[in-house]
Amino acid sequence: MTLRVIAIDGPAASGKSSTAGRVAERLGWAHLDSGALYRALTLAALDESEAGGGRTRAGEGGEGWRATQIIALAEELPVRLVLVENVFRPEVAGVDVEQAIRGERVTQHVSALAAVPEVRTWVNTQQRRAVEGGGGRGVVVDGRDIGTVVFPEAPLKVFLTATPDERARRRLSQRGQAVDDALMRSESQALAARDAADSTRAIAPLKPAPDAVILDTTALTLEQQVTRVVELARGLFPG
């Protein structure tokens, strides 16, 4: 049976989650944002660190994450993905944390935690279990290593790109901030630095899969990029 997964990867603010969510809606599939699980795990680790005297974190600034304790905490609470209608929602101890994980507190630390090899292995396993437990329905999964590591056998892999300036503009607009030159420069530089870190890390570096379709979204509207991915999907997944 053909694996019914569409893998959408790309750098920060390239439109992965927005595109994946809309593509899933158009196809009647489910949507899984892999970043949400990393964020939920980060939230759980931060809460435990602050409440329990640092059991999960050895150092400040996101350094020295204790992988064994974090994974044990994730299993104990648990931290998991739950399919609600057509979206996999992150839960911590049975509580929907979709809103809580988007704050700056989690954003500051999620990259450090996601760089821990044991954590990545755990998250990848949970994602595969979530998809495999979906009863054979199609799932659109977005992240940074979905097509290269998590679902390398996915029939359709798409790698979204856009210039740092365009991604900076989108990120600022998303936050509701005025898009002025100074903020654009600052955000663009931050995104370029994140690209460099993600692309050169030893574990699951950010890169397109050899058979991925590269889609530059710099000059595309969200609807245009969604339409392009849907067209590709319908050519591979008839019916």
N, C-alpha and C positions, 0 to 999 in steps of 0.2 A: 504494500500500500504506500502511495506517495505521501511523504510527510507534508502536511498542510500548514506550513510555516512560511511567512515572509519575514526576512531579517532586514531591518533598516538600521544602518549604522552611520556614524558621522561625528564630527567634533561638536563641542558645546555650542548651543544656540544656532545649529544648522537647520532646525525645524523638525528633528526626528520625531519627537513625541506628538506634536501637532499633526504632522503628516501621517504617522502611524495610526493615530486615533481616527482621523477622517477616513483613511483607507479602510480600516476595519469596519467603520459604519457603512461605507458604500458597498462593501462586499458581504456585510452581514456576519462578519467574523468577530472574534474577541481581540482585545488589545492588552498587551503586557508591556509595561514600561519597566525595563530592568533597573533603571536608576532608582525607582521607587523602593525596591527591596534593599539596595545599598543604603539609601537614606533612612529607611525604617530601622535597619540594623544599627546605623550610626546614632539615631535618636535613642534607641534602647541602651546602647553602650554609654552614651553621655549621661543619661538619667541614672544608670547604675553607678557610674563613676562618681557622680555628685552625691548620690544618696548613700553609697556604700564605701566611701573613702578610697576610691580609685581602684577597685578590684579589676576593672577591665582595661585600664589605661595606665601605663607606667610613666608617661611623661606628659608635658603640656604641649599645646599647639598641635595635637593630633599625632604626636610621635610616640613610638613605643607601644603600639596597640598589642594587647595580649590576646593572640588569636584563639588559643584554647578556651580561655574564659569567655570570650565574646561568643564563640560558637555554642558553648554550653548554655550561655544565657539565652541565645536565640532559640535553642531547642526547649528550654525550660519555660519561657514566657507564654507561648512561643511567638516568634516573629515569622509571619507567613504571608502568602498571597492567597486571597480568597476571590473566586469568580463571582461578581455581583452583576447580574444581567450580562453585559458583554465586555466588562472591564475587570481586570485583575486588580483588586484593591489591596494595599499593604495594611496589615493589622499587627499590633503589638499587644499581647495579652488580651486578645479578643476585641480590641478597640481600633476603629478605623483611624489611621493617622495620616491620611492623605494630605490634609491641610497642615498638620504640625511639622511634617518633614520638609516643607518648602521654605521654612524660615532660615534666616542668616546663620543662626546657631548651628544647624545641621550642615548648611552649605560650606561653612568654614572648615569642617572636619571630614566630610564624606570622601574626599579624594585620598586622604591619608589612610583611611580605613580600607577603601577599595583597592589600595595598592598591596594589601597583605595577601600573599598567595593562598593561604588556607581559607581566608574569607571569600576570595573569588571562587574557589572550588566549591564552597558551601552554597554560595548564591547561585552558581551555575547549576548545581544539582537541584536546588529548589525550583528554578525556572523550568528545567526539563520535566520535573515531576508535575508542575502546574499544567504545562502544555499536554503532557501525556495523560493527565487525569481529566482532560476536557472532553472526553468521549469522542475523539476523532474530529472535533470541529476545527476549523481554520483559526489560526492565531497570528496576528501581526505583532512581532516583538521588536522593540527598538532599544538601542544601547550603543556601546562602543566596540564590542567584540562578539556580537551575536552571530554574524556570518563567518567569523574566523575561528571562534572557540566554542560557543554555546551550541549553535546549530549549524555546523559547517556543511551538513547535508541538506539544508533548506533549498528547495528548488528555485526560489527567487531571493536574491540578495541585492540590496540597493545601498549604495554609499552616497549620502548627501554631503555636498560641500557648499560653501559660500565664502566670500572674502571676509577677513576679520572685521572690516569696517561695516559691512552689511549685517554681520552677526551682532556686532556691537549695537547697531541701530535697533535691531529687533529686540535684543535683550533689554535695552533702556526703555523701549516702547512697552514691552511686556511688564516692566516694573512701574509704568506710569510716570517715568521721569522725563523731563524736558531733554530733547536730543540736541545739546549744544556741542560745539567743537571740543571743548575741554573734556567733557564727559565721554565723548566719542573716542578721543585719543586714549584716555585712561582705560576705558572698557575694551577697546580694540587691543591694546597692549596686554591686558590681562588675559584675553582670550588667546592671543598668540602664544603667550607663555604657557597657558594650559595645553594648547595644541602640542607644543614642544615636549612638555612633560609626558603627555599621554602617548605621544608617538615614539618616545625613546625609552619608555619603561621596560624593564626586563620581562615582566609578566603581562601577556596579552596586550601588546602595544596596539595603539589605534592605527589601523591601516585597512584598506579595502581587501576583501577576499579576492583571490585571483579571478573568480568568475562573477564578481559583483558588477552591477550596472552603476556607473558613476553618473550622478545627477547633480550638476551645478545649479543651485537654486538662487544664485545672486540676483538674477533678473527675472525670476519667476514669482508669481503670486502663490499663496498657499494652495489655492484651488487648482492652479496649473500643475504644481508638482504632485498633488494628490491624483489628479486625472492621469498623469503619466504613469504613476505606479499602479493604479487600477488597471490601466490598459495592459501593462506587462503581466499583471496577475491573471487577468482574464484569458490571456493567451496561454498560460501555463496550467491554470486550474479551471477548465471548462465546467460549466454547471454550477 
